């Protein structure tokens, strides 16, 4: 019988035994970090913490937090890798970095051969859980480079015995043709790029729905867990889409959506401890409350990761909310956004995830971009939409008005000025999409709270679309 689990023993381990396993692994990881990492030795000493204090589960919170800023400062002070690693470059076989989408110096991570074997195994949990098997043909739509991206997924496909096609440096059209030519059954990409490939297939007159693709593995963006975006991908590909999430800091994924698609992703709890804390106080939150993800990893030996504050927003729910049979807890809705993603506009919170969910719920949208500007003493939000080819002026007016009204209704009446962008005017993204552009001065000037509750699209037709 074909098991739905990559590792049946640990995926169905009773919670009490799972906690014992996690605590045992944590003790070893903390002792390893204290003995070999200069950074952790100082951090532990400053916090008055020692590995011997890890006696019970409650003692986990004795371990000091690690932040990205601390890691980057360590890199800057001790280039190029900082003092978190327990070995130098001579003990590693690979270097990878973060994507650098924030415009800052990317984090640099060293990995050993053992680390990479572990990274592939974490992806196998997700691939197997989504129904991928050795007879499948996998296509990795990813520009292979120093960004860690889908490197681990590539290795995971190979580890389970699936034929793996690296869709490296080539055009989107070439990738789409390869997917059809090679009889691909599993495609891996970011949610944004999955939509981009579907658009290109339509431009080429190719029908992805009738292809052999039955599974799309999504990662790299919270968009993979937005129901409207995911439904659109599944409709355009004629396949089931599965959300995952990882990060360079652990070299691999830490959660995945199983075949029963419970509206969330299981945390790989035999290899991670995931906590949810109040971003302001650091206090751990109970099930059902939204907070910041804090990650502890047991797998990457070269760089121990202990209570790392990720800035991801999540809501943890118990394993019983899923029918998969796994005893691992879940993040409901996957990654909900970033602590620093929220923008305050005239007293109203604007979240990119919420905007995308509304925009993608309407047909006729090819691409979009959100721009926040300051006009005088007043902030304005412009939503530039590139509609599908052939959408007439009348249809556009209806679409713009509906989207603007829905956005206003969801944002306390805040007006979104909807504009039409020219064909292929807006940027396309292969990796992480950046659709929100905040052009306001860094030092805000006083502005009154918004009071306008007029239909959001009334002024849209008065704002001319710029020349493409």
Secondary structure as GFF3:
##gff-version 3
##sequence-region A 1 468
A	DSSP	alpha_helix	8	11	.	.	.	ID=ss1
A	DSSP	alpha_helix	15	36	.	.	.	ID=ss2
A	DSSP	alpha_helix	38	47	.	.	.	ID=ss3
A	DSSP	three_ten_helix	51	53	.	.	.	ID=ss4
A	DSSP	three_ten_helix	57	62	.	.	.	ID=ss5
A	DSSP	alpha_helix	68	77	.	.	.	ID=ss6
A	DSSP	three_ten_helix	89	91	.	.	.	ID=ss7
A	DSSP	beta_strand	94	97	.	.	.	ID=ss8
A	DSSP	beta_strand	108	111	.	.	.	ID=ss9
A	DSSP	alpha_helix	113	129	.	.	.	ID=ss10
A	DSSP	beta_strand	137	141	.	.	.	ID=ss11
A	DSSP	alpha_helix	151	159	.	.	.	ID=ss12
A	DSSP	beta_strand	163	167	.	.	.	ID=ss13
A	DSSP	alpha_helix	172	181	.	.	.	ID=ss14
A	DSSP	beta_strand	186	189	.	.	.	ID=ss15
A	DSSP	alpha_helix	191	203	.	.	.	ID=ss16
A	DSSP	three_ten_helix	208	210	.	.	.	ID=ss17
A	DSSP	beta_strand	215	218	.	.	.	ID=ss18
A	DSSP	three_ten_helix	222	225	.	.	.	ID=ss19
A	DSSP	alpha_helix	227	237	.	.	.	ID=ss20
A	DSSP	beta_strand	240	247	.	.	.	ID=ss21
A	DSSP	three_ten_helix	248	250	.	.	.	ID=ss22
A	DSSP	beta_strand	252	256	.	.	.	ID=ss23
A	DSSP	beta_strand	264	267	.	.	.	ID=ss24
A	DSSP	beta_strand	272	277	.	.	.	ID=ss25
A	DSSP	beta_strand	290	297	.	.	.	ID=ss26
A	DSSP	beta_strand	305	317	.	.	.	ID=ss27
A	DSSP	three_ten_helix	319	321	.	.	.	ID=ss28
A	DSSP	beta_strand	330	332	.	.	.	ID=ss29
A	DSSP	beta_strand	337	338	.	.	.	ID=ss30
A	DSSP	beta_strand	343	345	.	.	.	ID=ss31
A	DSSP	beta_strand	348	350	.	.	.	ID=ss32
A	DSSP	alpha_helix	352	360	.	.	.	ID=ss33
A	DSSP	beta_strand	365	375	.	.	.	ID=ss34
A	DSSP	beta_strand	378	387	.	.	.	ID=ss35
A	DSSP	alpha_helix	393	410	.	.	.	ID=ss36
A	DSSP	beta_strand	416	420	.	.	.	ID=ss37
A	DSSP	beta_strand	436	438	.	.	.	ID=ss38
A	DSSP	three_ten_helix	460	462	.	.	.	ID=ss39
###
